[in-house]
């Protein structure tokens, strides 16, 4: 469990709910500059030598590379442009740098004018793992809940108390269920997902429950089973007709339905596994 210090425990810390966007951007740039000085971006972005000047990495022109891949101008160099970043720009840059990081393993020290290490061998997997851990320490301070996945994608962090649902493997050997479940979770968590995309994610979970319907009696009663599908059918999730209820806060309602359906699927799959 992460340690909480006095002001947080006592509820007097004014940043208990997180830092604003501008502060989180600055903290990230400080992290980026530190990792760059430590050689984590030398392999791809190059470095500076007092004798040879700028030495190119695998990416010869980072400003052009990020423009072509992210399709946004004015993002590079990070330490000069970050103040103008929107939230989308910020997370795009975080994901882009994930593709450019590798841990320096060995090299030679250039002692003239205390130039520093010239790294020659790198470990990309270790570098990306370190980057993910350290970036999450920073964006975990943001007042909006996001995290960087192990594959380098910015996702919505699980709401308090639901982290284990995202971390748990679905207890099933059915590849269709596994694919649909992981797809629905990814769609819901993806940064920038719209209300419509989250509605599709909830619909996909409802479709999994429909597939599992013959086994629902193992885990829940008949009335609870009917209620599961009444929610999806009467609140504009699966079918559309004039009698459906639409006058509700979609963002909050969809969040509740998503976690409710996801937890129910895990429960039913575990019951099926136990009974078999």
N, C-alpha and C positions, 0 to 999 in steps of 0.2 A: 504494500500500500504506500502511495506517495505521501511523504511527510508533510504535514501542515504546521507552519510556524505560528507564533502567538497571535499576531494581528489577524490572521486568517481564521484561526480557531475561535477567537473572540468575536468575530464578525465585524471588526473595526477597520479591516483593510479595504480601502475604497476600490481596489482593483480585483476584488473577489470574483466578480462576474467576467473578468477578462479585460484586456487592453484594447483601445481603439485601433483602427486599421493603420493609421499613420505610424504609430509606435511599433506595431508588429512588422511593418515594412522595414523600418530602420533596424530593428533587431535582426531581421533576416539578412540585410545587407552586411551587418557586422559579422554574422556567421559566415556568409559567402566570402568576405574578404579574408577572414581567418583561415578558412579551408583552402582558399587560393594561395595564401602565403605558405601553407603547409604542404603544397604540392598536389592537392587533390584534383586540380583542374589542368595540371601541366600537360598531361598526355593529349588532351583534346583541344584545349584552348591556348596552349603554349606558355612561355614564360619569358622573363627578361634577364639577359646576361650583360654584365658591365663591359665585356669585351666584344660580344657579337650583337648586342642590341636585342631587338624583339625576335624571339625564336618561335616559329610557327609550330602548332600542334597538329593533330590529325584534321582538325577543322581549320582551314587556312584563313577564312574570313568569318568569324563568329557573327558579325553584324548581318552579313548576307545569309548565313545559314539559319539564324533564328527568324529572319524575315520570311524566308522560303518555307520554313517548317511551321511557324506559328501564324504566319500571314498577318502580322501586325508590325507596323513601322515604328521606330523610335524607342525600342526596348533596350538597345545596347549602346554603350556599356551599362551594366546593371548599377554600379555604384554611382553613376552620373544621372541616370534616368529614372531611378526608382520612385522619386517623389511624385512623379506624374502618373504612376501606374494606377489604373483602376483595379478593382478586385480581380476581374478576369485577367488583366495583364499580369498581375502578381502571381496568380496560380499558374498561368501559362509559363512564366519564367521559371518557377519552381520545378515544373514538370520537364521543361527543356533542360535545365541544369542537371537533372537526374540522368539524362542521356549523355552527359559530358563529364561525369565524375568517375574517378578511379583512385584507389589507394596507392600512394607511392611505396614501393617495396625496397628497391635498391638503386644506387647510383653513385656518383662521385661528388666530392665537395670541391667547389671552386673557391680557393681562398683569396684570390686577388680582390682587394678592396672588399673582402668579406662578402663576396657575391652570393654564396650559399650553395645548397644542394642542386645538382643537375640530375634529376631522376631519370632512370632508363627503363626500369621494369615496374609495371603497375598491375594491380589486381582490381579489376572492374567490379566484380561481385561484392568484395569487401568494401570498396569505396561507396557503392550505392547503398549498402546496408548501413554504413556509418552516416551517410547523407540523410537517409530516411529517418533514422533515430534522432539526429540533431535538428532536422527541420521540424519534426513533430514536437520537439521541445519548445520551438519558437511559435509555430502556429497553434499549438495547444494553449497559448496565452491569449489568443484572439477571442474577442467576445462572441464571435460566431463559431460554432463547432465544426471544424474541419480537421482532416488528417491526411498524411501522404501514405499511400499503400506501399507494400513491398515491391509492387510492380511500377511504382512511380506515378500513380494517378491520384490527384487530389479528390478526396471523397468527403461526404458529410460524415462527421463522427457520430457514433451511436449516442442517443440520448441517455442521460444518467440512468443506470440500472439495466440497460439493454445491451451493454458491450458484449456480453457472453453470447448473445444471439448471433452477432456478426462473426464472432470468432469460432463458434461451434461448427463442426462438420455435420452435414445432414446425415443422419443414420439410415442410409439407404444405399443399395447397390444398383438401383434403377437409374441408368444414365440420363433418361429423359427428365426425371424429376430433378436430378442434380443440375442439369443444364438450365432448366427453366427457373429453378430456385436461385442459382448463382446469377442468372441474367436479370431476374427481378430485383435482387439485392443491389447489383451493380447499377441498374437503371435508377433506382431510388436514391442511391448514395452519391451519384455522380455530381460533381460541382456544377452549378448552373442549371440543374434539372428543373424544368418548368412544372407547374401544377399538373398539366396534361400528362407529362412523362411520369410523374409520380402516380397519377391515376392509372396509367397503363401498368405500372409495377404492381399496384394493388390488384388490378384485374388479373395479372399473371399468377399472383398468389391464389386468388379465388379459383382460377382454372386448375391449379394443382390440387386444391381441396376438393373440387368437383371430381377430379380423377381418383382421389382417395376416398370418395364418398362411401363406397361399399364397406370401407374399414373404419369409418368414423365412429360407429357404435362401440368400437373397442375402447375408445378414449372418452367420448362424451355422450350425453343422452340425446334422445330424439328431438326434444324441444330446442336444446342448444344447437343441434345440427341445423334445424330449420332457421334459427336466428342467424347463424353464420351466413347463409345464402340470402336471407331477407335483407341483410345489410348491403350486400353487393348489388342485389337486384333492385332495391328501392331507393338507393342513393346515387344513382347515375354512374355506377361503376361498370356494370356488365351490359345491361340492356337499357334502352332509352325509350321512354314513353311519357305522355303528358302527366301521368299521376305520380311520377317520381319526385322525391324531395330534393330540392336544389338550393334552398335558402339556408345554407350553412357555411361556416368558415372552412373552405376547402383544404387549406394548408394544414390546419389543426386536425380536421377530421381524417384526412388521408394519412397523416402521421399515426394517429391512433389505430386506424384500420390496418395499416402496414404492419405495425408491431404485433397487433392482435393476431392477424392471420399467420405471420411468420412464426410466432410462438406456438400457435395451434398446429401448424404443419410439423414442427419439430416434436411436439407432444405425440401426435398421431403416429409419426414414423418410429418413434421410440417404442410406443405400445405395440406396433406391428412387429418390430424386431424382437421384443420380449416374448410375444405370443408365438413367434415362429421358432 
